[in-house]
């Protein structure tokens, strides 16, 4: 297939691209910068220069493709208090991609599972997030993508774990490590029983490939391998590697201690991948988050978070 990937040079996209190429697909990648374009060209990708605001380019490139994997999102404005604007940009991009794709084409977009679970049970692929939940923030984009199934597009949504881990990760886990180094203690909110999901980057990349290859139209898939790790267990692994004490942080002090992460860590957000496995044949083979932490690369002084 000819597969167009937005966000192709990002953390997940840079793993999706070789996954697609190794499977024999032709890949076109969207690049905003010279550095991104050079990296994609070196990987054997056909590059189109532009960004999510260029809806004509998105439409035209999708029209020349058999499938689209949409990973790009305006995090640059979302993390500055303009989340609604970022979602509006995302929806406009999805509309353009859907208009361009020929009937029978496949479209897969990325979303998330954080905050989806209700009542303590693991969230299912069939669950719909509450509008005010973290997972509900991008539900409009998911709805737009899934509605394209009515127009003959084989659309699907991959809800990713909040931690897609591996060497080079610059996300939430490196932020926790930075906080532990700074505070001299590996903390966890309350009793530490809140559960966090995770998936190895290689497994996430494989799921996106399977989504455009075999997922039925209208599918919701969970990019979740660790279905629920107590945050205390994550803190214990960090404490063990940094040789610092592991302690509870009162929930009312979580914001001060962890910064922006304080609002996330206390959410009990387990999620199931049973339906995802059944409809795609996906089987995670990468290390668990704790196993990845125990490899040691997260604690290299050169490793860092994009959030600090």
TISE-895091 format. One record per residue (C-alpha): chain; y, z, x. Coordinates in nm, 3 decimals, padded with zeros to 5 digits. Example, Ala and Ser with C-alpha at 12.3 -4.5 7.8 and 13.67 -1.06 7.14 Angstrom:
# TISE-895091
<pt cadena="A" c2="-00.450" c3="00.780" c1="01.230"/>
<pt cadena="A" c2="-00.106" c3="00.714" c1="01.367"/>
# end
This chain:
# TISE-895091
<pt cadena="A" c2="00.000" c3="00.000" c1="00.000"/>
<pt cadena="A" c2="00.365" c3="-00.040" c1="00.093"/>
<pt cadena="A" c2="00.499" c3="00.316" c1="00.071"/>
<pt cadena="A" c2="00.869" c3="00.408" c1="00.075"/>
<pt cadena="A" c2="00.934" c3="00.763" c1="00.194"/>
<pt cadena="A" c2="01.265" c3="00.947" c1="00.153"/>
<pt cadena="A" c2="01.306" c3="01.243" c1="00.385"/>
<pt cadena="A" c2="01.069" c3="01.063" c1="00.622"/>
<pt cadena="A" c2="01.206" c3="01.231" c1="00.935"/>
<pt cadena="A" c2="01.210" c3="01.584" c1="00.791"/>
<pt cadena="A" c2="00.966" c3="01.870" c1="00.847"/>
<pt cadena="A" c2="00.718" c3="01.747" c1="00.586"/>
<pt cadena="A" c2="00.806" c3="01.377" c1="00.599"/>
<pt cadena="A" c2="00.736" c3="01.357" c1="00.972"/>
<pt cadena="A" c2="00.378" c3="01.466" c1="00.896"/>
<pt cadena="A" c2="00.342" c3="01.246" c1="00.587"/>
<pt cadena="A" c2="00.437" c3="00.931" c1="00.781"/>
<pt cadena="A" c2="00.147" c3="00.940" c1="01.033"/>
<pt cadena="A" c2="-00.088" c3="01.049" c1="00.755"/>
<pt cadena="A" c2="00.000" c3="00.731" c1="00.565"/>
<pt cadena="A" c2="-00.009" c3="00.506" c1="00.871"/>
<pt cadena="A" c2="-00.348" c3="00.639" c1="00.980"/>
<pt cadena="A" c2="-00.479" c3="00.558" c1="00.632"/>
<pt cadena="A" c2="-00.369" c3="00.196" c1="00.674"/>
<pt cadena="A" c2="-00.055" c3="00.199" c1="00.460"/>
<pt cadena="A" c2="00.271" c3="00.026" c1="00.552"/>
<pt cadena="A" c2="00.561" c3="00.273" c1="00.556"/>
<pt cadena="A" c2="00.933" c3="00.227" c1="00.501"/>
<pt cadena="A" c2="01.150" c3="00.530" c1="00.570"/>
<pt cadena="A" c2="01.501" c3="00.622" c1="00.462"/>
<pt cadena="A" c2="01.718" c3="00.734" c1="00.757"/>
<pt cadena="A" c2="02.068" c3="00.881" c1="00.746"/>
<pt cadena="A" c2="02.128" c3="00.905" c1="01.122"/>
<pt cadena="A" c2="02.068" c3="00.704" c1="01.439"/>
<pt cadena="A" c2="01.837" c3="00.979" c1="01.567"/>
<pt cadena="A" c2="01.624" c3="00.969" c1="01.252"/>
<pt cadena="A" c2="01.611" c3="00.590" c1="01.257"/>
<pt cadena="A" c2="01.500" c3="00.585" c1="01.622"/>
<pt cadena="A" c2="01.228" c3="00.844" c1="01.561"/>
<pt cadena="A" c2="01.093" c3="00.651" c1="01.262"/>
<pt cadena="A" c2="01.098" c3="00.318" c1="01.444"/>
<pt cadena="A" c2="00.909" c3="00.474" c1="01.736"/>
<pt cadena="A" c2="00.645" c3="00.592" c1="01.488"/>
<pt cadena="A" c2="00.594" c3="00.239" c1="01.356"/>
<pt cadena="A" c2="00.802" c3="00.274" c1="01.040"/>
<pt cadena="A" c2="01.031" c3="00.010" c1="00.889"/>
<pt cadena="A" c2="01.371" c3="00.176" c1="00.856"/>
<pt cadena="A" c2="01.634" c3="00.141" c1="00.586"/>
<pt cadena="A" c2="01.965" c3="00.312" c1="00.662"/>
<pt cadena="A" c2="02.132" c3="00.513" c1="00.387"/>
<pt cadena="A" c2="02.113" c3="00.835" c1="00.187"/>
<pt cadena="A" c2="02.036" c3="00.963" c1="-00.161"/>
<pt cadena="A" c2="02.380" c3="00.867" c1="-00.287"/>
<pt cadena="A" c2="02.306" c3="00.497" c1="-00.231"/>
<pt cadena="A" c2="02.114" c3="00.443" c1="-00.553"/>
<pt cadena="A" c2="02.128" c3="00.064" c1="-00.525"/>
<pt cadena="A" c2="01.950" c3="00.084" c1="-00.190"/>
<pt cadena="A" c2="01.689" c3="00.322" c1="-00.335"/>
<pt cadena="A" c2="01.630" c3="00.091" c1="-00.630"/>
<pt cadena="A" c2="01.598" c3="-00.222" c1="-00.416"/>
<pt cadena="A" c2="01.368" c3="-00.061" c1="-00.161"/>
<pt cadena="A" c2="01.145" c3="00.083" c1="-00.433"/>
<pt cadena="A" c2="01.126" c3="-00.264" c1="-00.591"/>
<pt cadena="A" c2="00.973" c3="-00.395" c1="-00.269"/>
<pt cadena="A" c2="00.719" c3="-00.110" c1="-00.256"/>
<pt cadena="A" c2="00.391" c3="-00.018" c1="-00.421"/>
<pt cadena="A" c2="00.458" c3="00.356" c1="-00.401"/>
<pt cadena="A" c2="00.735" c3="00.606" c1="-00.327"/>
<pt cadena="A" c2="00.710" c3="00.958" c1="-00.186"/>
<pt cadena="A" c2="01.041" c3="01.129" c1="-00.255"/>
<pt cadena="A" c2="01.090" c3="01.427" c1="-00.021"/>
<pt cadena="A" c2="01.464" c3="01.422" c1="00.046"/>
<pt cadena="A" c2="01.686" c3="01.678" c1="-00.127"/>
<pt cadena="A" c2="02.051" c3="01.770" c1="-00.070"/>
<pt cadena="A" c2="01.982" c3="02.105" c1="00.097"/>
<pt cadena="A" c2="02.314" c3="02.065" c1="00.279"/>
<pt cadena="A" c2="02.501" c3="02.135" c1="-00.044"/>
<pt cadena="A" c2="02.232" c3="02.337" c1="-00.226"/>
<pt cadena="A" c2="02.260" c3="02.620" c1="00.028"/>
<pt cadena="A" c2="02.639" c3="02.627" c1="-00.003"/>
<pt cadena="A" c2="02.637" c3="02.720" c1="-00.371"/>
<pt cadena="A" c2="02.625" c3="02.366" c1="-00.509"/>
<pt cadena="A" c2="02.268" c3="02.368" c1="-00.632"/>
<pt cadena="A" c2="02.353" c3="02.198" c1="-00.962"/>
<pt cadena="A" c2="02.519" c3="01.915" c1="-00.772"/>
<pt cadena="A" c2="02.212" c3="01.880" c1="-00.548"/>
<pt cadena="A" c2="01.986" c3="01.858" c1="-00.854"/>
<pt cadena="A" c2="02.215" c3="01.598" c1="-01.014"/>
<pt cadena="A" c2="02.192" c3="01.388" c1="-00.695"/>
<pt cadena="A" c2="01.814" c3="01.427" c1="-00.698"/>
<pt cadena="A" c2="01.786" c3="01.316" c1="-01.059"/>
<pt cadena="A" c2="02.002" c3="01.009" c1="-00.994"/>
<pt cadena="A" c2="01.779" c3="00.919" c1="-00.699"/>
<pt cadena="A" c2="01.461" c3="00.959" c1="-00.906"/>
<pt cadena="A" c2="01.609" c3="00.740" c1="-01.181"/>
<pt cadena="A" c2="01.691" c3="00.467" c1="-00.929"/>
<pt cadena="A" c2="01.347" c3="00.484" c1="-00.767"/>
<pt cadena="A" c2="01.180" c3="00.467" c1="-01.108"/>
<pt cadena="A" c2="01.389" c3="00.170" c1="-01.214"/>
<pt cadena="A" c2="01.299" c3="-00.015" c1="-00.896"/>
<pt cadena="A" c2="00.925" c3="00.050" c1="-00.882"/>
<pt cadena="A" c2="00.715" c3="-00.219" c1="-01.047"/>
<pt cadena="A" c2="00.486" c3="-00.122" c1="-01.334"/>
<pt cadena="A" c2="00.169" c3="00.026" c1="-01.191"/>
<pt cadena="A" c2="00.352" c3="00.164" c1="-00.888"/>
<pt cadena="A" c2="00.318" c3="00.529" c1="-00.786"/>
<pt cadena="A" c2="00.596" c3="00.786" c1="-00.747"/>
<pt cadena="A" c2="00.541" c3="01.135" c1="-00.609"/>
<pt cadena="A" c2="00.819" c3="01.391" c1="-00.572"/>
<pt cadena="A" c2="00.833" c3="01.735" c1="-00.413"/>
<pt cadena="A" c2="00.905" c3="02.057" c1="-00.602"/>
<pt cadena="A" c2="00.806" c3="02.423" c1="-00.555"/>
<pt cadena="A" c2="00.589" c3="02.707" c1="-00.686"/>
<pt cadena="A" c2="00.807" c3="03.005" c1="-00.586"/>
<pt cadena="A" c2="00.887" c3="03.214" c1="-00.893"/>
<pt cadena="A" c2="00.649" c3="03.021" c1="-01.119"/>
<pt cadena="A" c2="00.386" c3="03.293" c1="-01.169"/>
<pt cadena="A" c2="00.410" c3="03.505" c1="-01.484"/>
<pt cadena="A" c2="00.238" c3="03.834" c1="-01.561"/>
<pt cadena="A" c2="00.065" c3="03.873" c1="-01.227"/>
<pt cadena="A" c2="-00.187" c3="03.590" c1="-01.263"/>
<pt cadena="A" c2="-00.176" c3="03.291" c1="-01.028"/>
<pt cadena="A" c2="00.040" c3="03.007" c1="-01.158"/>
<pt cadena="A" c2="-00.153" c3="02.705" c1="-01.280"/>
<pt cadena="A" c2="-00.055" c3="02.341" c1="-01.247"/>
<pt cadena="A" c2="-00.022" c3="02.335" c1="-01.627"/>
<pt cadena="A" c2="00.232" c3="02.619" c1="-01.630"/>
<pt cadena="A" c2="00.595" c3="02.539" c1="-01.696"/>
<pt cadena="A" c2="00.854" c3="02.756" c1="-01.521"/>
<pt cadena="A" c2="01.109" c3="02.957" c1="-01.715"/>
<pt cadena="A" c2="01.450" c3="02.784" c1="-01.699"/>
<pt cadena="A" c2="01.608" c3="03.081" c1="-01.521"/>
<pt cadena="A" c2="01.329" c3="03.113" c1="-01.260"/>
<pt cadena="A" c2="01.347" c3="02.987" c1="-00.903"/>
<pt cadena="A" c2="01.083" c3="02.726" c1="-00.983"/>
<pt cadena="A" c2="01.283" c3="02.622" c1="-01.287"/>
<pt cadena="A" c2="01.582" c3="02.515" c1="-01.081"/>
<pt cadena="A" c2="01.441" c3="02.169" c1="-01.012"/>
<pt cadena="A" c2="01.235" c3="02.130" c1="-01.330"/>
<pt cadena="A" c2="01.473" c3="01.864" c1="-01.462"/>
<pt cadena="A" c2="01.384" c3="01.645" c1="-01.164"/>
<pt cadena="A" c2="01.014" c3="01.700" c1="-01.228"/>
<pt cadena="A" c2="01.055" c3="01.615" c1="-01.595"/>
<pt cadena="A" c2="01.239" c3="01.293" c1="-01.506"/>
<pt cadena="A" c2="00.963" c3="01.189" c1="-01.267"/>
<pt cadena="A" c2="00.678" c3="01.269" c1="-01.505"/>
<pt cadena="A" c2="00.850" c3="01.084" c1="-01.791"/>
<pt cadena="A" c2="00.823" c3="00.764" c1="-01.587"/>
<pt cadena="A" c2="00.452" c3="00.761" c1="-01.672"/>
<pt cadena="A" c2="00.555" c3="00.629" c1="-02.013"/>
<pt cadena="A" c2="00.699" c3="00.322" c1="-01.838"/>
<pt cadena="A" c2="00.382" c3="00.244" c1="-01.646"/>
<pt cadena="A" c2="00.468" c3="00.437" c1="-01.329"/>
<pt cadena="A" c2="00.188" c3="00.657" c1="-01.192"/>
<pt cadena="A" c2="00.415" c3="00.952" c1="-01.133"/>
<pt cadena="A" c2="00.323" c3="01.298" c1="-01.003"/>
<pt cadena="A" c2="00.488" c3="01.615" c1="-00.879"/>
<pt cadena="A" c2="00.369" c3="01.816" c1="-00.579"/>
<pt cadena="A" c2="00.480" c3="02.177" c1="-00.610"/>
<pt cadena="A" c2="00.487" c3="02.308" c1="-00.256"/>
<pt cadena="A" c2="00.440" c3="02.660" c1="-00.128"/>
<pt cadena="A" c2="00.761" c3="02.821" c1="00.000"/>
<pt cadena="A" c2="00.603" c3="02.823" c1="00.347"/>
<pt cadena="A" c2="00.470" c3="02.494" c1="00.484"/>
<pt cadena="A" c2="00.366" c3="02.621" c1="00.824"/>
<pt cadena="A" c2="00.285" c3="02.481" c1="01.163"/>
<pt cadena="A" c2="00.424" c3="02.449" c1="01.513"/>
<pt cadena="A" c2="00.794" c3="02.362" c1="01.488"/>
<pt cadena="A" c2="00.844" c3="02.531" c1="01.149"/>
<pt cadena="A" c2="01.207" c3="02.634" c1="01.107"/>
<pt cadena="A" c2="01.178" c3="02.790" c1="00.762"/>
<pt cadena="A" c2="01.130" c3="03.130" c1="00.603"/>
<pt cadena="A" c2="00.870" c3="03.275" c1="00.843"/>
<pt cadena="A" c2="01.083" c3="03.220" c1="01.156"/>
<pt cadena="A" c2="01.367" c3="03.384" c1="00.962"/>
<pt cadena="A" c2="01.150" c3="03.691" c1="00.902"/>
<pt cadena="A" c2="01.062" c3="03.699" c1="01.271"/>
<pt cadena="A" c2="01.431" c3="03.677" c1="01.363"/>
<pt cadena="A" c2="01.511" c3="03.968" c1="01.129"/>
<pt cadena="A" c2="01.226" c3="04.175" c1="01.278"/>
<pt cadena="A" c2="01.354" c3="04.113" c1="01.631"/>
<pt cadena="A" c2="01.710" c3="04.197" c1="01.529"/>
<pt cadena="A" c2="01.621" c3="04.512" c1="01.333"/>
<pt cadena="A" c2="01.340" c3="04.631" c1="01.560"/>
<pt cadena="A" c2="01.107" c3="04.664" c1="01.263"/>
<pt cadena="A" c2="00.885" c3="04.424" c1="01.069"/>
<pt cadena="A" c2="00.978" c3="04.503" c1="00.712"/>
<pt cadena="A" c2="00.847" c3="04.425" c1="00.367"/>
<pt cadena="A" c2="01.010" c3="04.503" c1="00.030"/>
<pt cadena="A" c2="00.874" c3="04.794" c1="-00.173"/>
<pt cadena="A" c2="00.500" c3="04.844" c1="-00.143"/>
<pt cadena="A" c2="00.450" c3="04.496" c1="00.003"/>
<pt cadena="A" c2="00.210" c3="04.385" c1="-00.269"/>
<pt cadena="A" c2="00.416" c3="04.083" c1="-00.378"/>
<pt cadena="A" c2="00.215" c3="03.770" c1="-00.297"/>
<pt cadena="A" c2="00.343" c3="03.471" c1="-00.103"/>
<pt cadena="A" c2="00.182" c3="03.125" c1="-00.098"/>
<pt cadena="A" c2="00.152" c3="02.900" c1="00.205"/>
<pt cadena="A" c2="00.002" c3="02.571" c1="00.319"/>
<pt cadena="A" c2="-00.045" c3="02.411" c1="00.660"/>
<pt cadena="A" c2="00.184" c3="02.112" c1="00.714"/>
<pt cadena="A" c2="-00.112" c3="01.882" c1="00.784"/>
<pt cadena="A" c2="-00.269" c3="01.978" c1="00.450"/>
<pt cadena="A" c2="00.059" c3="01.923" c1="00.264"/>
<pt cadena="A" c2="00.090" c3="01.578" c1="00.420"/>
<pt cadena="A" c2="-00.263" c3="01.486" c1="00.312"/>
<pt cadena="A" c2="-00.190" c3="01.595" c1="-00.043"/>
<pt cadena="A" c2="00.113" c3="01.367" c1="-00.066"/>
<pt cadena="A" c2="-00.101" c3="01.076" c1="00.051"/>
<pt cadena="A" c2="-00.370" c3="01.154" c1="-00.204"/>
<pt cadena="A" c2="-00.105" c3="01.187" c1="-00.474"/>
<pt cadena="A" c2="00.013" c3="00.827" c1="-00.435"/>
<pt cadena="A" c2="-00.341" c3="00.699" c1="-00.383"/>
<pt cadena="A" c2="-00.537" c3="00.865" c1="-00.663"/>
<pt cadena="A" c2="-00.342" c3="01.118" c1="-00.873"/>
<pt cadena="A" c2="-00.340" c3="01.026" c1="-01.245"/>
<pt cadena="A" c2="-00.006" c3="00.947" c1="-01.406"/>
<pt cadena="A" c2="00.179" c3="01.261" c1="-01.511"/>
<pt cadena="A" c2="-00.005" c3="01.491" c1="-01.268"/>
<pt cadena="A" c2="00.134" c3="01.820" c1="-01.143"/>
<pt cadena="A" c2="-00.026" c3="01.924" c1="-00.816"/>
<pt cadena="A" c2="-00.004" c3="02.247" c1="-00.617"/>
<pt cadena="A" c2="00.044" c3="02.222" c1="-00.241"/>
<pt cadena="A" c2="-00.102" c3="02.570" c1="-00.199"/>
<pt cadena="A" c2="-00.379" c3="02.675" c1="00.040"/>
<pt cadena="A" c2="-00.315" c3="03.050" c1="00.073"/>
<pt cadena="A" c2="-00.294" c3="03.130" c1="-00.298"/>
<pt cadena="A" c2="-00.139" c3="03.473" c1="-00.251"/>
<pt cadena="A" c2="-00.081" c3="03.662" c1="00.075"/>
<pt cadena="A" c2="00.068" c3="04.011" c1="00.031"/>
<pt cadena="A" c2="00.403" c3="04.013" c1="00.212"/>
<pt cadena="A" c2="00.292" c3="04.333" c1="00.381"/>
<pt cadena="A" c2="00.014" c3="04.137" c1="00.555"/>
<pt cadena="A" c2="00.274" c3="03.890" c1="00.686"/>
<pt cadena="A" c2="00.490" c3="04.178" c1="00.811"/>
<pt cadena="A" c2="00.186" c3="04.336" c1="00.980"/>
<pt cadena="A" c2="00.113" c3="04.012" c1="01.168"/>
<pt cadena="A" c2="00.475" c3="03.988" c1="01.279"/>
<pt cadena="A" c2="00.482" c3="04.353" c1="01.385"/>
<pt cadena="A" c2="00.160" c3="04.310" c1="01.581"/>
<pt cadena="A" c2="00.296" c3="04.016" c1="01.780"/>
<pt cadena="A" c2="00.642" c3="04.161" c1="01.840"/>
<pt cadena="A" c2="00.505" c3="04.510" c1="01.906"/>
<pt cadena="A" c2="00.746" c3="04.665" c1="01.657"/>
<pt cadena="A" c2="00.671" c3="04.911" c1="01.375"/>
<pt cadena="A" c2="00.589" c3="04.784" c1="01.026"/>
<pt cadena="A" c2="00.779" c3="04.959" c1="00.749"/>
<pt cadena="A" c2="00.866" c3="04.935" c1="00.383"/>
<pt cadena="A" c2="01.223" c3="04.848" c1="00.293"/>
<pt cadena="A" c2="01.342" c3="04.993" c1="-00.039"/>
<pt cadena="A" c2="01.377" c3="04.708" c1="-00.287"/>
<pt cadena="A" c2="01.742" c3="04.794" c1="-00.351"/>
<pt cadena="A" c2="01.809" c3="04.745" c1="00.022"/>
<pt cadena="A" c2="01.617" c3="04.417" c1="00.059"/>
<pt cadena="A" c2="01.928" c3="04.199" c1="00.040"/>
<pt cadena="A" c2="02.101" c3="04.390" c1="00.317"/>
<pt cadena="A" c2="01.792" c3="04.402" c1="00.538"/>
<pt cadena="A" c2="01.655" c3="04.048" c1="00.494"/>
<pt cadena="A" c2="01.972" c3="03.858" c1="00.402"/>
<pt cadena="A" c2="01.922" c3="03.571" c1="00.159"/>
<pt cadena="A" c2="01.543" c3="03.609" c1="00.190"/>
<pt cadena="A" c2="01.565" c3="03.948" c1="00.020"/>
<pt cadena="A" c2="01.590" c3="03.783" c1="-00.321"/>
<pt cadena="A" c2="01.267" c3="03.588" c1="-00.265"/>
<pt cadena="A" c2="01.031" c3="03.828" c1="-00.090"/>
<pt cadena="A" c2="00.996" c3="04.066" c1="-00.383"/>
<pt cadena="A" c2="00.874" c3="03.796" c1="-00.622"/>
<pt cadena="A" c2="00.501" c3="03.810" c1="-00.687"/>
<pt cadena="A" c2="00.427" c3="03.436" c1="-00.680"/>
<pt cadena="A" c2="00.056" c3="03.360" c1="-00.644"/>
<pt cadena="A" c2="-00.050" c3="03.007" c1="-00.740"/>
<pt cadena="A" c2="-00.382" c3="02.830" c1="-00.797"/>
<pt cadena="A" c2="-00.487" c3="02.490" c1="-00.658"/>
<pt cadena="A" c2="-00.803" c3="02.444" c1="-00.868"/>
<pt cadena="A" c2="-00.678" c3="02.154" c1="-01.080"/>
<pt cadena="A" c2="-00.523" c3="01.986" c1="-00.775"/>
<pt cadena="A" c2="-00.858" c3="01.986" c1="-00.598"/>
<pt cadena="A" c2="-01.035" c3="01.852" c1="-00.905"/>
<pt cadena="A" c2="-00.805" c3="01.555" c1="-00.968"/>
<pt cadena="A" c2="-00.739" c3="01.449" c1="-00.606"/>
<pt cadena="A" c2="-01.038" c3="01.574" c1="-00.403"/>
<pt cadena="A" c2="-00.794" c3="01.759" c1="-00.175"/>
<pt cadena="A" c2="-00.951" c3="02.026" c1="00.043"/>
<pt cadena="A" c2="-00.720" c3="02.224" c1="00.274"/>
<pt cadena="A" c2="-00.863" c3="02.233" c1="00.626"/>
<pt cadena="A" c2="-00.574" c3="02.373" c1="00.827"/>
<pt cadena="A" c2="-00.532" c3="02.733" c1="00.937"/>
<pt cadena="A" c2="-00.415" c3="03.004" c1="00.701"/>
<pt cadena="A" c2="-00.063" c3="03.138" c1="00.757"/>
<pt cadena="A" c2="-00.197" c3="03.452" c1="00.925"/>
<pt cadena="A" c2="-00.422" c3="03.244" c1="01.149"/>
<pt cadena="A" c2="-00.123" c3="03.028" c1="01.241"/>
<pt cadena="A" c2="00.084" c3="03.336" c1="01.321"/>
<pt cadena="A" c2="-00.197" c3="03.463" c1="01.542"/>
<pt cadena="A" c2="-00.184" c3="03.143" c1="01.750"/>
<pt cadena="A" c2="00.143" c3="03.278" c1="01.891"/>
<pt cadena="A" c2="00.370" c3="02.973" c1="01.875"/>
<pt cadena="A" c2="00.591" c3="03.131" c1="01.608"/>
<pt cadena="A" c2="00.685" c3="03.400" c1="01.861"/>
<pt cadena="A" c2="00.792" c3="03.168" c1="02.141"/>
<pt cadena="A" c2="01.156" c3="03.249" c1="02.222"/>
<pt cadena="A" c2="01.238" c3="02.881" c1="02.177"/>
<pt cadena="A" c2="01.111" c3="02.885" c1="01.819"/>
<pt cadena="A" c2="01.381" c3="02.940" c1="01.562"/>
<pt cadena="A" c2="01.488" c3="02.920" c1="01.201"/>
<pt cadena="A" c2="01.728" c3="02.671" c1="01.050"/>
<pt cadena="A" c2="01.861" c3="02.955" c1="00.836"/>
<pt cadena="A" c2="01.996" c3="03.174" c1="01.119"/>
# end
